[in-house]
């Protein structure tokens, strides 16, 4: 009987070893599928409020989405659609853009279309007296690591009456409101990183710019503050989060915004 049990154990052990070897051979025969880099991608985020160049665009919880497609293999040229929606249903915005970005240089042309408070928005209306579209030229450059200051310069090329005023001929001309920002990474490569920024606005034409509530103003500091960023680890996933403290001295407002980049 003992000999029978010993023989059975030896036979079972041999069968297990054979099965393991077979699994190894089968596993090694499977070629893993490599995912090719995709030119099409999208991102989703959540903000406690939506701020833009010192302006409070939506003073409540906001969901944002960004769908973009690379026009070339190196992905330096992209076209995309950026959108935002308030949780309360009041804020709605959809923007279209084309952008070039290589190394530390970025140049983009954006069509901003905020339909908040408009019952029947006219998506394809670009009439200078009635449109709510804004054509925004955005440029930025970050200097090398030895002095990594970032310079941003943006100009409104075209808009409706929000950025127009009557000239001496009693015709509406564009103010071409311009925004310039300097930012600097104060703390980098730490668990919590910190970035400081200051932005100013002025009109190229006219008596005021878009980023102020003053009746007349040819230059203002409209956006100053700090942004702290870190990754929160959830299981094996790192969730990028940031907190921004913003002051607009010209409009006498201040906000703290929390931002979560879901993916």
RAJO-V533578 format. One record per residue. N is the residue number from 1. RES is the residue in three letters. BURIAL is b if it has 16 or more other ideal C-beta (glycine too) atoms within 10 Angstrom, else e. Layout:
BEGIN
n res burial
N RES BURIAL
N RES BURIAL
END
This chain:
BEGIN
n res burial
1 UNK e
2 UNK e
3 UNK e
4 UNK e
5 UNK e
6 UNK e
7 UNK e
8 UNK e
9 UNK e
10 UNK e
11 UNK e
12 UNK e
13 UNK e
14 UNK e
15 UNK e
16 UNK e
17 UNK e
18 UNK e
19 UNK e
20 UNK e
21 UNK e
22 UNK e
23 UNK e
24 UNK e
25 UNK e
26 UNK e
27 UNK e
28 UNK e
29 UNK e
30 UNK e
31 UNK e
32 UNK e
33 UNK e
34 UNK e
35 UNK e
36 UNK e
37 UNK e
38 UNK e
39 UNK e
40 UNK e
41 UNK e
42 UNK e
43 UNK e
44 UNK e
45 UNK b
46 UNK e
47 UNK b
48 UNK b
49 UNK b
50 UNK b
51 UNK b
52 UNK e
53 UNK b
54 UNK b
55 UNK b
56 UNK b
57 UNK b
58 UNK b
59 UNK b
60 UNK e
61 UNK b
62 UNK b
63 UNK b
64 UNK b
65 UNK e
66 UNK b
67 UNK e
68 UNK b
69 UNK e
70 UNK b
71 UNK e
72 UNK e
73 UNK e
74 UNK e
75 UNK b
76 UNK e
77 UNK e
78 UNK b
79 UNK e
80 UNK b
81 UNK e
82 UNK b
83 UNK e
84 UNK b
85 UNK b
86 UNK b
87 UNK e
88 UNK e
89 UNK e
90 UNK e
91 UNK b
92 UNK b
93 UNK b
94 UNK b
95 UNK b
96 UNK e
97 UNK b
98 UNK e
99 UNK b
100 UNK e
101 UNK e
102 UNK e
103 UNK e
104 UNK e
105 UNK e
106 UNK b
107 UNK e
108 UNK b
109 UNK e
110 UNK b
111 UNK b
112 UNK b
113 UNK b
114 UNK b
115 UNK e
116 UNK e
117 UNK e
118 UNK e
119 UNK e
120 UNK e
121 UNK e
122 UNK e
123 UNK e
124 UNK e
125 UNK e
126 UNK e
127 UNK e
128 UNK e
129 UNK e
130 UNK e
131 UNK b
132 UNK b
133 UNK b
134 UNK b
135 UNK b
136 UNK b
137 UNK b
138 UNK b
139 UNK e
140 UNK b
141 UNK e
142 UNK b
143 UNK e
144 UNK e
145 UNK e
146 UNK e
147 UNK e
148 UNK e
149 UNK e
150 UNK b
151 UNK e
152 UNK b
153 UNK e
154 UNK b
155 UNK e
156 UNK b
157 UNK e
158 UNK b
159 UNK b
160 UNK b
161 UNK e
162 UNK e
163 UNK b
164 UNK b
165 UNK e
166 UNK e
167 UNK e
168 UNK e
169 UNK e
170 UNK e
171 UNK e
172 UNK e
173 UNK e
174 UNK b
175 UNK b
176 UNK b
177 UNK b
178 UNK b
179 UNK b
180 UNK e
181 UNK b
182 UNK e
183 UNK b
184 UNK e
185 UNK b
186 UNK e
187 UNK e
188 UNK e
189 UNK e
190 UNK e
191 UNK e
192 UNK e
193 UNK b
194 UNK e
195 UNK b
196 UNK e
197 UNK b
198 UNK e
199 UNK b
200 UNK b
201 UNK b
202 UNK b
203 UNK b
204 UNK e
205 UNK e
206 UNK b
207 UNK e
208 UNK b
209 UNK b
210 UNK b
211 UNK b
212 UNK b
213 UNK e
214 UNK e
215 UNK e
216 UNK e
217 UNK b
218 UNK e
219 UNK e
220 UNK b
221 UNK e
222 UNK b
223 UNK b
224 UNK b
225 UNK b
226 UNK e
227 UNK b
228 UNK e
229 UNK b
230 UNK e
231 UNK e
232 UNK e
233 UNK e
234 UNK e
235 UNK e
236 UNK e
237 UNK e
238 UNK e
239 UNK e
240 UNK e
241 UNK b
242 UNK b
243 UNK e
244 UNK b
245 UNK e
246 UNK b
247 UNK b
248 UNK b
249 UNK e
250 UNK b
251 UNK b
252 UNK e
253 UNK b
254 UNK e
255 UNK b
256 UNK e
257 UNK b
258 UNK e
259 UNK b
260 UNK e
261 UNK b
262 UNK e
263 UNK e
END
